[in-house]
Amino acid sequence: MSSDPWTADDPQPGDFDAVLATIDAAYVERHDGDPSATLRILVSVEGEDARRLERIAEARGRTPHDVVAELLRDADRPAA
């Protein structure tokens, strides 16, 4: 794994602090954001994994989208 935060797979908190400190405040805009905004992530599944996802979704009477969303929600829950 790279120790360079610009190319590392998992940059760590603070990695870019020195660079950010050099930015002139005149070029920074703060936005509160939109609490109703959503994020769409495109997941690419190919070959046997795609067929497996389709079989799982069909067996559960769900769409592949629902199966992936459920997997993400389950992964975020604390272990019992």
Beta strands, then each sheet from edge to edge (+ up, - down):
end
